[in-house]
């Protein structure tokens, strides 16, 4: 493929993606395929000779799409949102085109510097305390990790290194091996201090946990993977009160802030806490400016060496939506969740199982776990909408998460009518069996 064909095929691919997203609600949200469906549909080995782009695109529709769960369908209410927007898609295309590997400032200065500035922009949008921002001469700062899980692991490893250094400074005779066996990480059943848990979007009490961690010299990491995006709205910022006690904090704009996966933003109060844990300086990675104190080498902030130019997605989205546009997007999803909650509460056969604060509603039929498992199976077997469950205090619960960028109240209404129709059939059959 030369540049002339790339221009032509690139435009065709943009049209295909635009058509896919524009007409996505006409597709069955959950695929009707069995495990192993794809292997018989493609050759056993790669072709010896080049194939035509037209044939590849045809196979995308005929082979790939039948096995796709359409996360951006307005009938997708499972898990949590995964962000998708046209500005982010365009920025991803540019990032792929530039194709730099930004492990150091010298490897691509713009890749590093835009990321530092974007994490400051976003930190200010959620009103993070100043120590978490890089600014021109701050000790803290932000970094893009791949996922919240990775950010949590990075925090854990940094905390371990800091604890070992502290103990060795107090007793030089102790080796790392002596100390590691004595270290303890304190967690709940959600792992760490969490804002917006996966099961039911509950919030830990940072104002109670934080002072204890500070008094006991315990590293406090806060994970707000889903809920963090909502903190750009002043009315939800109270949920972050207590972050001032934390050593590190992260959330995923790639969930709910219209920045396509992957983009998990993480901040630390003291960047040295990370760089001390991950610093590697082989001679081939050294450069003239690294000792100046004016730059960041992000390879010292993460587990992988290489990294993509992900901050472009943030830059495009923040500029093309503006803070007000992003706030309205969050508020719309929260409003739709509360409208679904109201529909549930109008039916005495159902119950709400957790406080509805943001865009998740946990609900169930009053009755046994078996009954609700059967209801969920009926819902997902019908493939008109898609939900996933959770367990809350021993109860099998259905989760209804507002996910798609294009979802409207009409889709929520359709989902509720569909759920109640299947519940009616299930309860009727149960009654007949008795």
C-alpha positions as a LaTeX table, in Angstrom:
\begin{tabular}{lrrr}
\hline
Residue & $x$ (\AA) & $y$ (\AA) & $z$ (\AA) \\
\hline
Unk1 & 0.00 & 0.00 & 0.00 \\
Unk2 & 1.59 & 3.27 & $-1.12$ \\
Unk3 & 0.61 & 6.73 & 0.06 \\
Unk4 & $-1.89$ & 7.21 & $-2.76$ \\
Unk5 & $-3.78$ & 4.05 & $-1.86$ \\
Unk6 & $-3.50$ & 4.91 & 1.84 \\
Unk7 & $-5.32$ & 8.20 & 1.20 \\
Unk8 & $-8.09$ & 6.32 & $-0.60$ \\
Unk9 & $-8.39$ & 3.44 & 1.86 \\
Unk10 & $-8.08$ & 5.72 & 4.86 \\
Unk11 & $-11.13$ & 7.66 & 3.73 \\
Unk12 & $-12.99$ & 4.40 & 3.16 \\
Unk13 & $-12.13$ & 3.22 & 6.67 \\
Unk14 & $-13.32$ & 6.49 & 8.20 \\
Unk15 & $-16.58$ & 6.06 & 6.30 \\
Unk16 & $-16.88$ & 2.46 & 7.51 \\
Unk17 & $-16.29$ & 3.45 & 11.15 \\
Unk18 & $-18.68$ & 6.40 & 10.83 \\
Unk19 & $-21.38$ & 4.16 & 9.33 \\
Unk20 & $-20.77$ & 1.55 & 12.02 \\
Unk21 & $-21.23$ & 4.04 & 14.85 \\
Unk22 & $-24.11$ & 5.88 & 13.19 \\
Unk23 & $-26.10$ & 2.68 & 12.63 \\
Unk24 & $-24.85$ & 0.65 & 15.60 \\
Unk25 & $-28.22$ & 0.39 & 17.34 \\
Unk26 & $-29.51$ & $-1.64$ & 14.39 \\
Unk27 & $-26.96$ & $-4.35$ & 15.18 \\
Unk28 & $-27.65$ & $-7.06$ & 17.74 \\
Unk29 & $-25.87$ & $-5.81$ & 20.84 \\
Unk30 & $-24.58$ & $-9.22$ & 21.98 \\
Unk31 & $-23.20$ & $-11.76$ & 19.48 \\
Unk32 & $-24.88$ & $-15.08$ & 18.78 \\
Unk33 & $-21.78$ & $-17.22$ & 18.25 \\
Unk34 & $-20.23$ & $-20.22$ & 19.95 \\
Unk35 & $-16.63$ & $-20.48$ & 21.20 \\
Unk36 & $-14.30$ & $-21.27$ & 18.30 \\
Unk37 & $-16.68$ & $-19.82$ & 15.69 \\
Unk38 & $-13.98$ & $-17.84$ & 13.93 \\
Unk39 & $-11.23$ & $-20.40$ & 13.22 \\
Unk40 & $-13.14$ & $-22.33$ & 10.50 \\
Unk41 & $-13.92$ & $-19.04$ & 8.73 \\
Unk42 & $-10.31$ & $-18.03$ & 8.06 \\
Unk43 & $-7.32$ & $-19.92$ & 6.59 \\
Unk44 & $-4.99$ & $-21.92$ & 8.83 \\
Unk45 & $-1.99$ & $-19.74$ & 7.93 \\
Unk46 & $-1.15$ & $-16.31$ & 6.57 \\
Unk47 & $-1.40$ & $-15.76$ & 2.78 \\
Unk48 & 1.77 & $-16.03$ & 0.71 \\
Unk49 & 0.65 & $-13.28$ & $-1.67$ \\
Unk50 & $-0.88$ & $-9.88$ & $-0.84$ \\
Unk51 & $-4.66$ & $-9.65$ & $-0.69$ \\
Unk52 & $-6.94$ & $-6.79$ & $-1.66$ \\
Unk53 & $-8.14$ & $-4.23$ & 0.86 \\
Unk54 & $-11.70$ & $-4.66$ & $-0.42$ \\
Unk55 & $-11.61$ & $-8.35$ & 0.49 \\
Unk56 & $-10.26$ & $-7.61$ & 3.95 \\
Unk57 & $-12.95$ & $-5.03$ & 4.65 \\
Unk58 & $-15.61$ & $-7.44$ & 3.40 \\
Unk59 & $-14.32$ & $-10.07$ & 5.83 \\
Unk60 & $-14.46$ & $-7.54$ & 8.67 \\
Unk61 & $-18.20$ & $-7.32$ & 8.13 \\
Unk62 & $-18.77$ & $-11.02$ & 7.48 \\
Unk63 & $-16.36$ & $-12.62$ & 9.95 \\
Unk64 & $-15.41$ & $-10.11$ & 12.65 \\
Unk65 & $-18.63$ & $-8.19$ & 13.23 \\
Unk66 & $-20.76$ & $-11.29$ & 13.96 \\
Unk67 & $-18.48$ & $-11.95$ & 16.94 \\
Unk68 & $-18.36$ & $-8.39$ & 18.28 \\
Unk69 & $-20.09$ & $-7.29$ & 21.46 \\
Unk70 & $-21.14$ & $-3.76$ & 20.56 \\
Unk71 & $-20.01$ & $-1.77$ & 23.60 \\
Unk72 & $-21.07$ & 1.51 & 22.00 \\
Unk73 & $-24.61$ & 0.40 & 21.25 \\
Unk74 & $-27.24$ & 2.39 & 23.16 \\
Unk75 & $-28.59$ & $-1.02$ & 24.24 \\
Unk76 & $-25.35$ & $-1.94$ & 26.01 \\
Unk77 & $-25.83$ & $-1.55$ & 29.78 \\
Unk78 & $-23.15$ & $-3.95$ & 31.05 \\
Unk79 & $-19.93$ & $-3.44$ & 33.04 \\
Unk80 & $-19.11$ & 0.30 & 32.89 \\
Unk81 & $-18.78$ & 2.67 & 29.92 \\
Unk82 & $-15.81$ & 2.49 & 27.61 \\
Unk83 & $-15.22$ & 5.92 & 26.12 \\
Unk84 & $-15.65$ & 6.68 & 22.45 \\
Unk85 & $-15.71$ & 9.98 & 20.60 \\
Unk86 & $-14.81$ & 11.23 & 17.16 \\
Unk87 & $-12.09$ & 13.64 & 18.39 \\
Unk88 & $-10.40$ & 10.79 & 20.27 \\
Unk89 & $-10.58$ & 8.51 & 17.23 \\
Unk90 & $-8.94$ & 11.18 & 15.09 \\
Unk91 & $-6.24$ & 11.75 & 17.69 \\
Unk92 & $-5.58$ & 8.00 & 17.87 \\
Unk93 & $-5.10$ & 8.00 & 14.11 \\
Unk94 & $-2.57$ & 10.81 & 14.41 \\
Unk95 & $-0.80$ & 9.05 & 17.27 \\
Unk96 & $-0.48$ & 5.92 & 15.15 \\
Unk97 & 0.78 & 7.96 & 12.24 \\
Unk98 & 3.46 & 9.71 & 14.27 \\
Unk99 & 4.34 & 6.35 & 15.80 \\
Unk100 & 6.85 & 7.60 & 18.38 \\
Unk101 & 7.86 & 5.57 & 21.43 \\
Unk102 & 7.93 & 8.16 & 24.21 \\
Unk103 & 10.04 & 6.46 & 26.88 \\
Unk104 & 12.14 & 9.59 & 27.43 \\
Unk105 & 11.90 & 13.30 & 26.77 \\
Unk106 & 14.54 & 13.03 & 24.07 \\
Unk107 & 12.72 & 10.21 & 22.28 \\
Unk108 & 9.94 & 12.70 & 21.42 \\
Unk109 & 9.76 & 15.93 & 23.46 \\
Unk110 & 6.17 & 16.79 & 22.48 \\
Unk111 & 4.95 & 13.34 & 23.60 \\
Unk112 & 6.33 & 13.92 & 27.08 \\
Unk113 & 5.49 & 17.59 & 27.51 \\
Unk114 & 1.90 & 17.39 & 26.26 \\
Unk115 & 1.22 & 14.53 & 28.68 \\
Unk116 & 2.52 & 16.54 & 31.62 \\
Unk117 & 0.36 & 19.52 & 30.67 \\
Unk118 & $-2.76$ & 17.41 & 29.97 \\
Unk119 & $-2.50$ & 15.74 & 33.40 \\
Unk120 & $-2.33$ & 19.22 & 34.94 \\
Unk121 & $-5.35$ & 20.31 & 32.88 \\
Unk122 & $-7.36$ & 17.32 & 34.02 \\
Unk123 & $-6.15$ & 17.63 & 37.61 \\
Unk124 & $-7.43$ & 21.21 & 37.67 \\
Unk125 & $-10.74$ & 20.11 & 36.10 \\
Unk126 & $-11.40$ & 17.81 & 39.09 \\
Unk127 & $-9.89$ & 20.29 & 41.56 \\
Unk128 & $-7.04$ & 18.06 & 42.70 \\
Unk129 & $-4.94$ & 19.64 & 45.49 \\
Unk130 & $-1.93$ & 21.56 & 44.06 \\
Unk131 & 0.68 & 19.06 & 45.36 \\
Unk132 & $-0.57$ & 16.55 & 42.76 \\
Unk133 & 0.14 & 18.92 & 39.86 \\
Unk134 & 3.47 & 19.26 & 38.08 \\
Unk135 & 3.25 & 22.95 & 37.18 \\
Unk136 & 6.63 & 24.47 & 36.43 \\
Unk137 & 8.43 & 23.33 & 39.56 \\
Unk138 & 6.06 & 21.07 & 41.53 \\
Unk139 & 7.19 & 17.86 & 43.20 \\
Unk140 & 4.15 & 15.91 & 42.04 \\
Unk141 & 2.56 & 15.33 & 38.67 \\
Unk142 & 0.58 & 12.98 & 36.51 \\
Unk143 & 1.17 & 10.13 & 34.09 \\
Unk144 & $-0.97$ & 8.06 & 31.73 \\
Unk145 & $-1.03$ & 4.35 & 32.59 \\
Unk146 & $-2.78$ & 1.68 & 30.55 \\
Unk147 & $-5.39$ & 0.67 & 33.14 \\
Unk148 & $-6.40$ & 1.33 & 36.74 \\
Unk149 & $-5.06$ & $-2.12$ & 37.62 \\
Unk150 & $-1.66$ & $-1.09$ & 36.31 \\
Unk151 & $-1.81$ & 2.20 & 38.18 \\
Unk152 & $-2.62$ & 0.35 & 41.40 \\
Unk153 & 0.30 & $-2.04$ & 40.87 \\
Unk154 & 2.64 & 0.88 & 40.17 \\
Unk155 & 1.51 & 2.54 & 43.40 \\
Unk156 & 1.99 & $-0.70$ & 45.33 \\
Unk157 & 5.52 & $-1.18$ & 44.01 \\
Unk158 & 6.42 & 2.44 & 44.72 \\
Unk159 & 5.03 & 2.14 & 48.24 \\
Unk160 & 7.07 & $-1.02$ & 48.80 \\
Unk161 & 10.29 & 0.64 & 47.67 \\
Unk162 & 9.62 & 3.67 & 49.87 \\
Unk163 & 8.92 & 1.46 & 52.89 \\
Unk164 & 12.10 & $-0.56$ & 52.36 \\
Unk165 & 14.20 & 2.61 & 52.06 \\
Unk166 & 12.66 & 4.03 & 55.24 \\
Unk167 & 13.32 & 0.90 & 57.27 \\
Unk168 & 16.89 & 0.58 & 55.95 \\
Unk169 & 17.57 & 4.20 & 56.87 \\
Unk170 & 16.59 & 3.30 & 60.43 \\
Unk171 & 18.53 & 0.00 & 60.51 \\
Unk172 & 21.26 & $-0.35$ & 57.89 \\
Unk173 & 21.93 & $-3.98$ & 58.86 \\
Unk174 & 18.61 & $-5.14$ & 57.41 \\
Unk175 & 18.60 & $-6.35$ & 53.81 \\
Unk176 & 15.75 & $-5.96$ & 51.37 \\
Unk177 & 14.98 & $-9.64$ & 51.85 \\
Unk178 & 14.73 & $-9.16$ & 55.59 \\
Unk179 & 12.25 & $-6.34$ & 55.18 \\
Unk180 & 10.04 & $-7.57$ & 52.32 \\
Unk181 & 8.84 & $-10.53$ & 54.33 \\
Unk182 & 7.54 & $-8.18$ & 57.02 \\
Unk183 & 5.67 & $-5.72$ & 54.79 \\
Unk184 & 1.86 & $-5.60$ & 54.94 \\
Unk185 & $-0.59$ & $-4.11$ & 52.44 \\
Unk186 & $-4.00$ & $-3.23$ & 53.89 \\
Unk187 & $-6.99$ & $-3.70$ & 51.60 \\
Unk188 & $-10.73$ & $-4.19$ & 51.64 \\
Unk189 & $-12.56$ & $-6.71$ & 49.41 \\
Unk190 & $-12.33$ & $-3.98$ & 46.71 \\
Unk191 & $-8.51$ & $-3.85$ & 47.09 \\
Unk192 & $-7.69$ & $-0.33$ & 47.97 \\
Unk193 & $-9.39$ & 2.93 & 48.83 \\
Unk194 & $-12.03$ & 2.99 & 46.11 \\
Unk195 & $-14.36$ & 5.66 & 44.81 \\
Unk196 & $-17.10$ & 4.05 & 42.75 \\
Unk197 & $-16.64$ & 0.29 & 43.22 \\
Unk198 & $-17.26$ & $-2.03$ & 40.29 \\
Unk199 & $-20.07$ & $-3.95$ & 41.95 \\
Unk200 & $-22.37$ & $-1.14$ & 43.05 \\
Unk201 & $-20.48$ & 2.18 & 42.71 \\
Unk202 & $-19.98$ & 2.64 & 46.46 \\
Unk203 & $-17.50$ & 5.09 & 47.98 \\
Unk204 & $-14.94$ & 4.55 & 50.72 \\
Unk205 & $-14.75$ & 7.21 & 53.44 \\
Unk206 & $-11.50$ & 8.97 & 52.61 \\
Unk207 & $-11.90$ & 11.48 & 55.43 \\
Unk208 & $-11.75$ & 8.58 & 57.90 \\
Unk209 & $-9.13$ & 6.43 & 56.14 \\
Unk210 & $-6.79$ & 9.25 & 55.18 \\
Unk211 & $-5.75$ & 10.55 & 58.61 \\
Unk212 & $-5.08$ & 6.99 & 59.82 \\
Unk213 & $-2.83$ & 6.29 & 56.83 \\
Unk214 & $-0.95$ & 9.55 & 57.37 \\
Unk215 & $-0.49$ & 8.96 & 61.09 \\
Unk216 & 0.80 & 5.42 & 60.54 \\
Unk217 & 3.02 & 6.39 & 57.59 \\
Unk218 & 1.05 & 4.15 & 55.23 \\
Unk219 & 0.98 & 4.90 & 51.50 \\
Unk220 & $-2.61$ & 5.64 & 50.51 \\
Unk221 & $-3.65$ & 4.96 & 46.92 \\
Unk222 & $-7.13$ & 5.91 & 45.69 \\
Unk223 & $-8.76$ & 4.20 & 42.71 \\
Unk224 & $-11.67$ & 6.06 & 41.13 \\
Unk225 & $-11.54$ & 4.25 & 37.78 \\
Unk226 & $-15.18$ & 4.88 & 36.80 \\
Unk227 & $-16.38$ & 7.61 & 39.13 \\
Unk228 & $-13.39$ & 9.91 & 38.73 \\
Unk229 & $-14.71$ & 11.43 & 35.51 \\
Unk230 & $-17.77$ & 12.75 & 37.36 \\
Unk231 & $-15.57$ & 14.93 & 39.57 \\
Unk232 & $-15.34$ & 17.48 & 36.76 \\
Unk233 & $-18.90$ & 18.41 & 37.81 \\
Unk234 & $-18.92$ & 20.61 & 40.93 \\
Unk235 & $-21.96$ & 18.78 & 42.34 \\
Unk236 & $-20.02$ & 15.49 & 42.44 \\
Unk237 & $-16.65$ & 16.83 & 43.58 \\
Unk238 & $-17.56$ & 16.20 & 47.24 \\
Unk239 & $-17.09$ & 12.49 & 46.54 \\
Unk240 & $-13.34$ & 13.18 & 46.27 \\
Unk241 & $-13.07$ & 14.95 & 49.62 \\
Unk242 & $-10.15$ & 13.43 & 51.50 \\
Unk243 & $-7.92$ & 13.02 & 48.45 \\
Unk244 & $-5.55$ & 15.46 & 50.14 \\
Unk245 & $-4.46$ & 12.61 & 52.42 \\
Unk246 & $-3.50$ & 10.34 & 49.51 \\
Unk247 & $-0.06$ & 9.65 & 48.08 \\
Unk248 & $-1.44$ & 8.62 & 44.69 \\
Unk249 & $-4.75$ & 8.78 & 42.86 \\
Unk250 & $-6.03$ & 7.49 & 39.54 \\
Unk251 & $-9.12$ & 7.25 & 37.35 \\
Unk252 & $-9.90$ & 6.24 & 33.77 \\
Unk253 & $-10.91$ & 8.92 & 31.27 \\
Unk254 & $-11.19$ & 5.93 & 28.92 \\
Unk255 & $-14.30$ & 4.89 & 30.83 \\
Unk256 & $-16.48$ & 7.98 & 31.07 \\
Unk257 & $-14.68$ & 11.03 & 29.71 \\
Unk258 & $-14.86$ & 10.34 & 25.95 \\
Unk259 & $-11.14$ & 9.51 & 25.63 \\
Unk260 & $-10.82$ & 6.15 & 23.88 \\
Unk261 & $-9.01$ & 3.24 & 25.58 \\
Unk262 & $-6.33$ & 3.17 & 26.81 \\
Unk263 & $-5.97$ & 6.20 & 29.06 \\
Unk264 & $-5.78$ & 5.72 & 32.82 \\
Unk265 & $-4.59$ & 8.89 & 34.49 \\
Unk266 & $-2.52$ & 8.70 & 37.68 \\
Unk267 & $-1.16$ & 11.43 & 39.93 \\
Unk268 & 1.40 & 11.36 & 42.74 \\
Unk269 & 2.29 & 13.98 & 45.32 \\
Unk270 & 6.00 & 13.20 & 45.05 \\
Unk271 & 7.25 & 12.03 & 41.68 \\
Unk272 & 10.49 & 10.85 & 43.29 \\
Unk273 & 8.48 & 8.11 & 44.99 \\
Unk274 & 7.81 & 6.59 & 41.56 \\
Unk275 & 11.14 & 7.27 & 39.90 \\
Unk276 & 13.04 & 5.72 & 42.80 \\
Unk277 & 11.10 & 2.49 & 42.28 \\
Unk278 & 11.32 & 2.26 & 38.48 \\
Unk279 & 14.40 & 4.20 & 37.43 \\
Unk280 & 16.57 & 2.57 & 34.79 \\
Unk281 & 19.37 & 4.43 & 33.03 \\
Unk282 & 21.31 & 2.32 & 30.51 \\
Unk283 & 23.70 & 4.42 & 28.46 \\
Unk284 & 21.61 & 4.12 & 25.28 \\
Unk285 & 18.67 & 5.86 & 27.00 \\
Unk286 & 20.67 & 8.76 & 28.43 \\
Unk287 & 20.44 & 12.19 & 26.85 \\
Unk288 & 21.88 & 15.68 & 27.28 \\
Unk289 & 18.98 & 17.19 & 29.25 \\
Unk290 & 18.19 & 14.43 & 31.72 \\
Unk291 & 20.12 & 15.94 & 34.62 \\
Unk292 & 18.72 & 19.43 & 34.09 \\
Unk293 & 15.78 & 18.90 & 36.45 \\
Unk294 & 13.50 & 20.52 & 33.86 \\
Unk295 & 12.15 & 17.42 & 32.13 \\
Unk296 & 10.36 & 14.14 & 32.74 \\
Unk297 & 11.40 & 10.71 & 31.47 \\
Unk298 & 8.15 & 8.78 & 31.76 \\
Unk299 & 9.83 & 5.37 & 31.57 \\
Unk300 & 10.60 & 5.97 & 35.27 \\
Unk301 & 6.86 & 6.30 & 36.04 \\
Unk302 & 5.61 & 2.98 & 34.70 \\
Unk303 & 6.22 & $-0.75$ & 34.26 \\
Unk304 & 6.69 & $-0.88$ & 30.44 \\
Unk305 & 9.59 & 0.89 & 28.77 \\
Unk306 & 7.72 & 2.05 & 25.67 \\
Unk307 & 4.63 & 4.24 & 25.53 \\
Unk308 & 2.37 & 5.71 & 22.86 \\
Unk309 & 1.45 & 9.35 & 22.27 \\
Unk310 & $-1.80$ & 8.97 & 24.26 \\
Unk311 & $-2.07$ & 12.55 & 25.49 \\
Unk312 & $-3.13$ & 13.63 & 21.99 \\
Unk313 & $-6.52$ & 12.02 & 22.68 \\
Unk314 & $-6.96$ & 14.10 & 25.82 \\
Unk315 & $-5.87$ & 17.29 & 24.04 \\
Unk316 & $-8.32$ & 16.78 & 21.15 \\
Unk317 & $-11.25$ & 15.81 & 23.39 \\
Unk318 & $-10.77$ & 18.56 & 25.96 \\
Unk319 & $-10.50$ & 21.22 & 23.26 \\
Unk320 & $-13.37$ & 20.03 & 21.06 \\
Unk321 & $-15.85$ & 19.40 & 23.89 \\
Unk322 & $-14.70$ & 21.96 & 26.42 \\
Unk323 & $-15.24$ & 21.45 & 30.13 \\
Unk324 & $-18.90$ & 22.44 & 29.83 \\
Unk325 & $-19.55$ & 19.88 & 27.11 \\
Unk326 & $-17.93$ & 17.13 & 29.15 \\
Unk327 & $-19.90$ & 18.11 & 32.23 \\
Unk328 & $-23.18$ & 17.93 & 30.32 \\
Unk329 & $-22.25$ & 14.47 & 29.03 \\
Unk330 & $-21.69$ & 13.21 & 32.59 \\
Unk331 & $-24.88$ & 14.84 & 33.85 \\
Unk332 & $-26.93$ & 13.29 & 31.05 \\
Unk333 & $-25.78$ & 9.78 & 32.01 \\
Unk334 & $-26.51$ & 10.39 & 35.68 \\
Unk335 & $-29.95$ & 11.73 & 34.80 \\
Unk336 & $-30.73$ & 8.64 & 32.70 \\
Unk337 & $-29.66$ & 6.34 & 35.54 \\
Unk338 & $-32.03$ & 8.08 & 37.94 \\
Unk339 & $-34.83$ & 7.88 & 35.38 \\
Unk340 & $-34.26$ & 4.12 & 35.14 \\
Unk341 & $-34.28$ & 3.90 & 38.95 \\
Unk342 & $-37.63$ & 5.69 & 38.99 \\
Unk343 & $-39.05$ & 3.15 & 36.51 \\
Unk344 & $-37.87$ & 0.29 & 38.73 \\
Unk345 & $-39.41$ & 1.84 & 41.84 \\
Unk346 & $-42.80$ & 2.05 & 40.12 \\
Unk347 & $-42.95$ & $-1.75$ & 39.97 \\
Unk348 & $-43.45$ & $-3.33$ & 43.42 \\
Unk349 & $-42.04$ & $-6.64$ & 42.22 \\
Unk350 & $-38.55$ & $-5.10$ & 41.97 \\
Unk351 & $-36.16$ & $-3.55$ & 44.46 \\
Unk352 & $-33.20$ & $-1.16$ & 44.26 \\
Unk353 & $-30.20$ & $-2.70$ & 45.99 \\
Unk354 & $-27.74$ & 0.19 & 46.36 \\
Unk355 & $-27.78$ & 3.97 & 46.38 \\
Unk356 & $-27.88$ & 5.42 & 42.87 \\
Unk357 & $-25.28$ & 8.17 & 42.90 \\
Unk358 & $-23.87$ & 8.25 & 39.37 \\
Unk359 & $-24.69$ & 6.18 & 36.28 \\
Unk360 & $-25.21$ & 2.70 & 37.76 \\
Unk361 & $-28.43$ & 1.14 & 39.04 \\
Unk362 & $-28.33$ & $-2.16$ & 40.97 \\
Unk363 & $-31.75$ & $-3.83$ & 41.01 \\
Unk364 & $-33.41$ & $-7.23$ & 41.21 \\
Unk365 & $-36.71$ & $-9.02$ & 41.38 \\
Unk366 & $-37.83$ & $-9.54$ & 44.96 \\
Unk367 & $-37.24$ & $-13.22$ & 45.47 \\
Unk368 & $-34.56$ & $-15.84$ & 45.24 \\
Unk369 & $-31.15$ & $-15.66$ & 43.63 \\
Unk370 & $-32.23$ & $-18.43$ & 41.25 \\
Unk371 & $-35.12$ & $-16.29$ & 40.08 \\
Unk372 & $-32.80$ & $-13.36$ & 39.30 \\
Unk373 & $-30.23$ & $-15.59$ & 37.63 \\
Unk374 & $-33.01$ & $-16.87$ & 35.38 \\
Unk375 & $-34.11$ & $-13.32$ & 34.61 \\
Unk376 & $-30.59$ & $-12.28$ & 33.64 \\
Unk377 & $-30.21$ & $-15.34$ & 31.43 \\
Unk378 & $-33.48$ & $-14.50$ & 29.68 \\
Unk379 & $-32.33$ & $-10.93$ & 29.13 \\
Unk380 & $-28.95$ & $-11.84$ & 27.66 \\
Unk381 & $-30.27$ & $-14.79$ & 25.66 \\
Unk382 & $-32.73$ & $-12.46$ & 23.94 \\
Unk383 & $-29.77$ & $-10.25$ & 22.91 \\
Unk384 & $-31.83$ & $-7.08$ & 22.69 \\
Unk385 & $-29.93$ & $-5.47$ & 25.57 \\
Unk386 & $-26.88$ & $-6.60$ & 27.53 \\
Unk387 & $-26.43$ & $-6.64$ & 31.33 \\
Unk388 & $-24.03$ & $-8.25$ & 33.79 \\
Unk389 & $-24.63$ & $-9.14$ & 37.47 \\
Unk390 & $-22.94$ & $-8.72$ & 40.82 \\
Unk391 & $-23.33$ & $-10.10$ & 44.33 \\
Unk392 & $-24.36$ & $-7.74$ & 47.13 \\
Unk393 & $-24.68$ & $-9.07$ & 50.67 \\
Unk394 & $-25.39$ & $-12.56$ & 49.40 \\
Unk395 & $-27.95$ & $-11.44$ & 46.82 \\
Unk396 & $-27.67$ & $-11.96$ & 43.07 \\
Unk397 & $-28.17$ & $-8.48$ & 41.62 \\
Unk398 & $-28.54$ & $-7.09$ & 38.10 \\
Unk399 & $-26.42$ & $-4.06$ & 37.17 \\
Unk400 & $-27.80$ & $-1.46$ & 34.76 \\
Unk401 & $-25.01$ & 0.92 & 33.73 \\
Unk402 & $-25.55$ & 3.86 & 31.41 \\
Unk403 & $-22.73$ & 3.36 & 28.92 \\
Unk404 & $-23.05$ & 4.54 & 25.32 \\
Unk405 & $-22.34$ & 8.08 & 24.19 \\
Unk406 & $-25.53$ & 7.99 & 22.10 \\
Unk407 & $-27.92$ & 6.52 & 24.68 \\
Unk408 & $-31.21$ & 8.38 & 25.20 \\
Unk409 & $-34.23$ & 7.95 & 27.47 \\
Unk410 & $-36.02$ & 6.07 & 24.68 \\
Unk411 & $-33.36$ & 3.35 & 24.90 \\
Unk412 & $-33.74$ & 3.22 & 28.68 \\
Unk413 & $-37.51$ & 2.91 & 28.33 \\
Unk414 & $-37.11$ & 0.14 & 25.78 \\
Unk415 & $-34.76$ & $-1.71$ & 28.12 \\
Unk416 & $-37.18$ & $-1.48$ & 31.05 \\
Unk417 & $-40.15$ & $-2.65$ & 28.97 \\
Unk418 & $-38.06$ & $-5.56$ & 27.74 \\
Unk419 & $-36.94$ & $-6.47$ & 31.27 \\
Unk420 & $-40.51$ & $-6.36$ & 32.65 \\
Unk421 & $-41.82$ & $-8.42$ & 29.72 \\
Unk422 & $-39.30$ & $-11.16$ & 30.43 \\
Unk423 & $-39.97$ & $-10.89$ & 34.18 \\
Unk424 & $-43.70$ & $-11.35$ & 33.52 \\
Unk425 & $-43.04$ & $-14.50$ & 31.50 \\
Unk426 & $-40.67$ & $-15.85$ & 34.14 \\
Unk427 & $-43.04$ & $-15.20$ & 37.05 \\
Unk428 & $-45.97$ & $-16.67$ & 35.10 \\
Unk429 & $-44.01$ & $-19.83$ & 34.38 \\
Unk430 & $-42.91$ & $-20.06$ & 38.02 \\
Unk431 & $-46.53$ & $-19.72$ & 39.18 \\
Unk432 & $-47.68$ & $-22.44$ & 36.79 \\
Unk433 & $-45.00$ & $-24.81$ & 38.10 \\
Unk434 & $-46.36$ & $-24.39$ & 41.63 \\
\hline
\end{tabular}
